[in-house]
C-alpha cells in the first residue's frame, strides 16, 4: 500500500497544478479588461496562450484524479499521466520562451508599435510617462497634445523609450518567470507519480510472492 505521506505529497502537487491552472485562466480573462498601457506591451496572443495553458493544467488534473484512483495493479494510467505531464512541461517552456524572446527586442518592437499607434494611444502614453516621442522629443513622428503641448516644449523632453520599455520589461519578466515556475510543479508531480507507480508495483510483487507461499507475511 502506498504510504500516507507519499499520497499526501502527490495530492498536494496535484492540487497545486489545479491552482496554477485556475490562476492562469483567471488572469488571462481579467487581463483582457481595458487597460491601454498593459495591452500596449502585452500582446493578445500571450493571453490566449496563457488561457490555453490554464485549461491544459485543469484537464491534466482531472486525468491525474482518474489515474490515481485506479487499482494498485493498474499503473498504465499513471504512466500515461507522466507522458501528459512531460508534454505539459514542453508546452509551458515553449510559451514562457515565446514571451522571454519578445523581451530581447523591446526597443525595436515598441518603436514600430508606438509610431504606428493611434493618436489617442500615443498621447495617453506620453501623458502617463510625461515624455515626448519615442527616442527623442523632437522626432518628426512626435505626437503633439496633452503633456507634449507643442513642438518647442516637446523638443526639450526625453523620449518614451526608457519608461515604456522599463514597464514592458517588468511586466513581461514577471509573466514568463511565473510560467517557467510552473515547470517545478509539473516536474515534482511527475516524480511523485513515478514513486507511486514504483510503490504499487512493489506491493503487487509482494502479493504475488505471498500468494505463491500461501501466506501473508509480506503485505
C-alpha positions in Angstrom: 0.0 0.0 0.0 1.2 3.5 -0.9 2.2 5.4 2.3 0.1 8.2 3.5 3.0 10.6 3.3 3.6 9.8 -0.4 -0.2 10.0 -1.1 -0.3 13.4 0.7 2.6 14.8 -1.3 1.1 13.6 -4.6 -2.3 15.1 -3.7 -0.7 18.4 -2.7 1.2 18.6 -6.0 -1.9 17.7 -8.0 -3.9 20.5 -6.3 -1.0 22.9 -6.9 -1.4 22.1 -10.6 -5.1 22.8 -10.4 -4.4 26.1 -8.6 -1.9 27.0 -11.3 -4.5 26.3 -14.0 -7.2 28.2 -12.2 -5.0 31.2 -11.6 -3.7 31.3 -15.2 -7.2 31.1 -16.6 -8.4 33.8 -14.3 -5.6 36.2 -15.1 -5.9 35.5 -18.8 -9.5 36.6 -18.6 -9.1 39.5 -16.2 -6.1 40.9 -18.1 -8.3 41.3 -21.2 -10.2 44.1 -19.5 -9.5 47.6 -20.9 -6.0 48.8 -19.9 -4.3 50.9 -22.6 -0.7 50.6 -21.3 -1.0 46.9 -20.3 -2.4 45.9 -23.7 0.2 48.0 -25.5 3.0 45.9 -24.1 1.3 42.5 -23.7 0.1 41.0 -27.0 -3.3 39.3 -27.1 -1.5 36.1 -28.3 0.2 35.9 -24.9 -3.2 36.0 -23.1 -4.6 33.4 -25.5 -1.6 31.1 -24.9 -2.0 31.6 -21.1 -5.7 30.7 -21.3 -4.9 27.5 -23.3 -2.1 26.6 -20.8 -4.5 27.0 -17.9 -7.1 24.8 -19.5 -4.4 22.2 -20.2 -3.4 22.2 -16.5 -7.0 21.8 -15.3 -7.6 18.9 -17.8 -4.4 17.3 -16.6 -5.6 17.5 -13.0 -8.8 15.7 -14.0 -6.7 13.0 -15.8 -4.5 12.7 -12.7 -7.5 12.0 -10.5 -8.7 9.3 -12.8 -5.2 7.8 -12.8 -4.7 7.8 -9.0 -8.0 6.1 -8.2 -7.2 3.0 -10.3 -6.5 -0.3 -8.5 -2.9 -0.9 -7.5 -2.2 -3.4 -10.3 -3.3 -0.8 -12.9 -0.3 1.5 -13.4 -0.8 2.3 -17.1 -2.9 5.3 -16.3 -0.2 6.9 -14.1 2.4 6.1 -16.7 0.2 7.9 -19.3 -0.2 10.8 -16.9 3.5 11.2 -16.8 3.7 11.4 -20.6 1.0 14.1 -20.4 2.9 16.0 -17.7 6.0 15.8 -20.0 4.0 17.4 -22.8 2.6 20.0 -20.5 6.2 20.9 -19.4 7.3 21.3 -23.0 4.3 23.5 -23.8 5.0 25.6 -20.6 8.6 26.1 -21.6 7.6 27.0 -25.2 5.1 29.6 -24.1 7.5 31.0 -21.4 10.2 31.2 -24.0 8.0 32.9 -26.5 7.4 35.7 -24.1 11.0 35.8 -23.0 12.3 36.1 -26.5 10.0 39.1 -27.1 11.8 40.9 -24.2 15.1 40.7 -26.1 13.9 43.1 -28.8 11.7 45.5 -26.9 13.2 48.8 -28.0 12.8 48.0 -31.7 9.5 46.2 -31.3 7.8 49.1 -29.4 9.4 51.7 -31.7 7.3 50.3 -34.6 4.3 49.8 -32.4 4.5 53.3 -30.8 4.9 55.2 -34.1 2.1 53.3 -35.8 -0.3 53.6 -32.8 -3.4 55.8 -32.9 -3.3 59.5 -31.9 -5.1 58.8 -28.6 -2.9 55.9 -27.7 0.4 57.8 -28.2 -1.0 60.8 -26.4 -2.1 58.7 -23.5 1.4 57.0 -23.2 3.1 60.4 -23.4 0.8 61.8 -20.7 1.3 58.8 -18.5 5.1 58.8 -18.6 5.4 62.5 -19.2 7.7 62.1 -22.2 7.5 63.1 -25.9 8.3 61.0 -28.9 9.8 57.6 -28.7 13.6 58.1 -28.7 13.6 61.9 -28.7 11.1 64.7 -28.1 12.0 66.4 -31.4 11.3 63.4 -33.7 9.2 64.1 -36.7 6.7 61.4 -35.5 6.2 63.1 -32.1 2.6 63.5 -31.3 1.6 66.9 -30.0 -1.2 67.2 -27.5 -1.7 66.7 -23.8 1.6 66.7 -22.0 3.5 67.4 -25.2 1.6 70.6 -25.9 3.7 71.9 -28.8 7.0 71.3 -30.7 9.0 73.7 -28.6 8.0 72.0 -25.3 8.3 68.5 -26.8 11.9 69.1 -28.1 13.1 69.7 -24.6 11.6 66.5 -23.2 13.0 63.0 -23.1 11.6 60.2 -25.2 9.3 57.5 -24.0 11.6 54.6 -24.9 13.1 54.2 -21.4 10.0 54.3 -19.2 7.9 52.4 -21.8 10.4 49.5 -22.2 11.0 49.6 -18.5 7.3 48.9 -17.8 7.2 46.3 -20.5 10.3 44.6 -19.2 9.0 44.5 -15.6 5.6 43.2 -16.8 6.8 40.5 -19.2 9.6 39.3 -16.9 7.1 38.7 -14.2 4.8 36.8 -16.6 7.4 34.5 -18.1 9.1 33.9 -14.8 5.8 32.8 -13.3 5.2 30.5 -16.3 8.6 28.9 -16.0 7.9 28.4 -12.3 5.0 26.1 -13.3 7.6 23.6 -14.6 8.6 22.9 -10.9 5.0 21.8 -10.1 4.9 19.6 -13.3 8.3 18.0 -12.7 7.5 17.4 -9.0 4.2 15.8 -9.8 5.9 13.6 -12.4 8.4 12.4 -9.9 5.7 11.8 -7.3 3.8 9.7 -9.8 6.9 7.7 -10.6 7.2 7.0 -6.9 3.6 5.9 -6.6 4.0 3.6 -9.6 7.1 2.0 -8.1 5.4 1.5 -4.8 2.3 0.0 -6.4 4.5 -2.4 -8.4 6.4 -3.4 -5.3 3.1 -4.1 -3.4 1.8 -6.2 -6.2 5.1 -8.1 -6.4 4.9 -9.0 -2.7 1.3 -10.0 -3.1 2.2 -12.5 -5.8 5.1 -13.8 -3.7 2.6 -14.2 -0.7 0.1 -16.0 -3.0 2.8 -18.5 -4.0 3.9 -19.0 -0.4 0.3 -19.4 0.7 0.8 -16.8 3.5 0.5 -13.1 4.2 3.9 -12.3 5.7 5.0 -9.6 3.2 1.9 -7.4 2.9 
